[in-house]
Amino acid sequence: MARKSLKEPLQDFTIEAIVECWNQNSAKSMGRVEIYLLDVNSDVIGKMTMAEVHVNVASNYGEIRAGNINEGHHIISTTGDSPWTWNDFTGRLRITRVGNFWVADIARILEKGGYDSESYREYFDVDERYSKNQLAQIMVHIGGWKEAPNLNASINDLKVWKYNKTTTLEAPYIVRKGDVVEIDTADASIKINGKDAIYTKDLFGDFINIEKGTNQIEIFPSDIGQVEVTYRERYL
């Protein structure tokens, strides 16, 4: 178990972890990879987990929660589309909070790049039970269960982004001249120069939907310069 304080407490944030949880080396193996979100008092305000909790069946289980274990809200709590969807998992766990709006995402990373087997959920904390305390620390834990065989697990990368508040007329600049932006509506991904940039998407916005016929795509601000747009036709 390891813990690290952030440079400053954050009210609005995104946390993304690239983890591995290999559970099929033994039908009886058990264990978990956990990332805890802590406030300034070390109280838990959220959690992300990929775990194998079954004794005789290989079935990785993903969980992303707002709040603590006793009174929290599970935004994602599933094995995916099937009991074996996330077995021998290598992928991302991601949680975002902006105001009282939470977004949770779990997806497997493909060998050739990109993602699949995604679970994406949104949650409005209407009563703000889990949205007042600021994020101040990250704690990670990789563990087993009693005498059960250990599974192979790791946290390969962990990033935290801060959301800065902007005025109504102010737009954040996310690309520069020469940058290549890829938006894939099939797997809900955004890349800038080949790197994952899903954190740049407005939480309340939708992905571009191209209809048959003529479509109009606007770039803001309008005087940014010349922009070239290409698209790949959908295979039937």
C-alpha positions as MATLAB code, in Angstrom:
seq = 'MARKSLKEPLQDFTIEAIVECWNQNSAKSMGRVEIYLLDVNSDVIGKMTMAEVHVNVASNYGEIRAGNINEGHHIISTTGDSPWTWNDFTGRLRITRVGNFWVADIARILEKGGYDSESYREYFDVDERYSKNQLAQIMVHIGGWKEAPNLNASINDLKVWKYNKTTTLEAPYIVRKGDVVEIDTADASIKINGKDAIYTKDLFGDFINIEKGTNQIEIFPSDIGQVEVTYRERYL';
ca = [
       0.000    0.000    0.000;
       1.349    3.427   -0.962;
       0.049    6.970   -0.575;
       0.930   10.284   -2.218;
      -0.324   13.818   -1.570;
      -1.185   16.106   -4.459;
       0.496   19.489   -4.847;
      -2.841   21.118   -4.019;
      -6.350   19.899   -3.105;
      -8.625   19.606   -6.152;
     -12.354   20.193   -6.359;
     -12.779   19.170  -10.012;
     -10.547   16.397  -11.357;
      -9.985   13.320  -13.482;
      -7.965   10.310  -12.324;
      -6.888    7.626  -14.765;
      -5.027    4.433  -13.885;
      -3.637    1.816  -16.285;
      -3.775   -1.478  -14.410;
      -3.285   -5.199  -14.956;
      -5.207   -7.958  -13.195;
      -4.363  -11.437  -14.536;
      -6.734  -13.895  -12.929;
      -6.764  -16.988  -15.144;
      -3.434  -18.524  -14.103;
      -5.389  -20.444  -11.462;
      -9.127  -20.956  -11.018;
      -8.660  -20.383   -7.287;
      -6.554  -17.199   -7.502;
      -7.939  -14.081   -5.813;
      -6.814  -10.483   -5.382;
      -7.444   -6.874   -6.248;
      -5.990   -3.619   -7.549;
      -7.397   -0.563   -5.749;
      -6.997    3.205   -6.089;
      -8.446    5.250   -3.225;
      -9.324    8.949   -3.409;
      -8.664   10.707   -0.087;
      -9.417   14.197    1.212;
      -7.184   16.363    3.427;
      -8.250   14.356    6.487;
      -7.449   11.023    4.771;
     -11.148   10.181    4.551;
     -12.144    8.151    1.486;
     -14.141   10.164   -1.066;
     -13.977    7.641   -3.913;
     -12.455    4.398   -5.140;
     -11.552    2.478   -8.323;
     -11.032   -1.300   -8.292;
     -10.416   -4.272  -10.549;
     -10.661   -7.488   -8.530;
     -11.022  -11.248   -8.663;
     -13.226  -12.158   -5.712;
     -14.438  -15.632   -6.699;
     -12.803  -18.796   -5.355;
     -13.566  -21.323   -8.095;
     -14.549  -19.164  -11.083;
     -12.351  -16.754  -13.070;
     -14.375  -13.548  -13.259;
     -12.736  -10.129  -12.811;
     -15.011   -7.506  -11.270;
     -14.751   -3.738  -11.823;
     -15.941   -1.134   -9.353;
     -15.874    2.668   -9.349;
     -17.478    4.410   -6.394;
     -18.207    7.931   -5.198;
     -17.925    8.222   -1.418;
     -16.799    5.716    1.202;
     -17.589    2.018    1.547;
     -20.459    2.478    4.024;
     -22.388    5.367    2.472;
     -20.995    5.657   -1.044;
     -22.671    5.313   -4.429;
     -21.432    2.656   -6.876;
     -21.289    4.298  -10.305;
     -19.920    1.088  -11.862;
     -20.164   -2.299  -10.189;
     -20.016   -5.111  -12.736;
     -18.030   -7.832  -14.494;
     -18.733   -6.132  -17.821;
     -21.053   -7.522  -20.476;
     -20.365  -11.083  -19.310;
     -18.724  -12.773  -16.286;
     -15.476  -13.165  -18.246;
     -15.343   -9.825  -20.137;
     -12.455   -8.416  -18.082;
     -10.541  -11.626  -17.328;
      -6.758  -11.188  -17.609;
      -7.429   -7.470  -17.665;
      -5.063   -4.824  -18.980;
      -6.858   -1.518  -19.244;
      -7.894    1.788  -17.739;
      -9.904    2.775  -14.717;
     -11.030    6.405  -14.839;
     -13.116    8.654  -12.624;
     -14.052   12.311  -13.130;
     -15.806   14.799  -10.878;
     -16.821   18.305  -11.950;
     -19.130   20.030   -9.504;
     -21.620   17.345   -8.488;
     -21.329   15.477  -11.804;
     -19.370   12.199  -11.783;
     -18.223   10.064  -14.716;
     -16.825    6.534  -14.414;
     -15.181    4.476  -17.133;
     -13.561    1.034  -17.363;
     -12.135   -0.253  -20.657;
      -9.739   -2.941  -21.861;
      -6.674   -1.816  -23.854;
      -6.220   -3.672  -27.142;
      -2.787   -5.000  -28.136;
      -2.759   -2.808  -31.262;
      -3.987    0.248  -29.356;
      -7.457    1.581  -28.698;
     -10.056    0.258  -26.274;
     -12.953   -2.149  -26.125;
     -15.211   -3.912  -23.588;
     -16.002   -0.500  -22.107;
     -18.375    0.304  -19.275;
     -19.226    4.040  -19.092;
     -21.587    5.551  -16.526;
     -22.585    9.061  -15.422;
     -23.945   10.092  -12.037;
     -25.397   13.347  -10.682;
     -24.840   13.708   -6.942;
     -28.026   15.747   -6.530;
     -27.691   16.142   -2.760;
     -23.915   16.717   -3.013;
     -23.224   13.995   -0.470;
     -19.982   12.989   -2.194;
     -18.953   16.177   -3.994;
     -17.960   18.668   -1.281;
     -14.651   17.300    0.007;
     -11.613   18.096   -2.119;
      -9.260   15.457   -3.461;
      -5.917   15.769   -1.633;
      -4.289   12.312   -1.717;
      -4.146    9.142   -3.784;
      -3.615    5.760   -2.131;
      -2.977    2.537   -4.085;
      -3.262   -1.034   -2.875;
      -2.595   -4.435   -4.469;
      -3.605   -7.369   -2.284;
      -4.584  -11.027   -2.101;
      -7.041  -12.994   -0.009;
      -5.971  -15.225    2.890;
      -4.437  -18.481    1.597;
      -5.794  -18.218   -1.951;
      -3.165  -18.176   -4.760;
      -2.147  -14.639   -5.659;
      -2.966  -13.245   -9.071;
      -0.540  -11.146  -11.108;
      -1.501   -7.483  -10.730;
       0.096   -4.081  -11.237;
      -0.553   -0.366  -11.622;
       1.459    0.703  -14.645;
       0.488    4.368  -14.848;
      -1.515    6.815  -12.753;
      -2.405   10.365  -13.743;
      -4.437   13.146  -12.113;
      -5.786   16.131  -14.053;
      -7.165   19.331  -12.577;
     -10.171   21.047  -14.154;
      -9.731   24.804  -14.166;
     -12.846   26.945  -14.095;
     -13.335   29.225  -17.099;
     -15.615   32.204  -17.593;
     -18.626   31.964  -19.908;
     -16.808   33.566  -22.856;
     -13.471   31.913  -22.221;
     -12.543   28.700  -24.068;
      -9.681   26.414  -22.998;
      -7.089   25.790  -25.734;
      -6.433   22.056  -26.065;
      -4.587   21.883  -29.404;
      -1.879   23.832  -31.193;
      -0.954   24.342  -34.820;
      -0.026   21.031  -36.435;
      -1.753   18.806  -33.867;
      -3.719   15.823  -35.159;
      -7.001   15.133  -33.336;
      -8.713   11.743  -33.754;
     -12.304   11.277  -32.564;
     -13.647    7.726  -32.693;
     -17.349    7.578  -31.890;
     -17.315    3.758  -32.064;
     -15.251    3.343  -28.880;
     -15.832    6.849  -27.425;
     -12.167    7.822  -27.619;
     -10.278   11.016  -28.356;
      -6.587   11.154  -29.261;
      -4.275   14.113  -29.828;
      -1.126   13.203  -31.722;
      -1.790    9.538  -30.992;
      -2.139    9.951  -27.219;
      -5.329    9.456  -25.212;
      -7.054   12.810  -24.648;
     -10.541   11.857  -23.497;
     -10.099   14.261  -20.580;
     -10.460   17.177  -23.040;
     -14.094   16.306  -23.799;
     -16.717   18.512  -22.210;
     -18.506   16.316  -19.696;
     -21.913   17.556  -20.811;
     -21.182   17.307  -24.526;
     -21.842   14.487  -26.988;
     -19.582   12.980  -29.617;
     -19.920   14.212  -33.187;
     -22.777   12.476  -34.989;
     -22.334   12.512  -38.770;
     -25.590   11.984  -40.622;
     -26.089   10.894  -44.209;
     -25.835   13.873  -46.569;
     -24.366   17.297  -45.815;
     -23.009   17.969  -42.317;
     -21.667   21.178  -40.783;
     -18.838   21.020  -38.249;
     -17.837   24.245  -36.490;
     -14.467   24.967  -34.867;
     -14.283   27.378  -31.933;
     -12.890   30.006  -31.913;
     -13.815   30.633  -35.543;
     -10.660   32.680  -36.272;
      -8.248   29.952  -35.152;
      -7.020   29.419  -38.737;
      -7.281   26.705  -41.368;
      -8.472   23.307  -40.135;
      -8.509   20.152  -42.248;
     -11.137   17.522  -41.401;
     -11.170   13.955  -42.747;
     -13.399   11.043  -41.796;
     -13.578    7.293  -42.309;
     -16.774    5.876  -43.743;
     -18.460    3.232  -41.618;
     -18.164   -0.340  -42.848;
     -21.493   -2.099  -43.300;
];
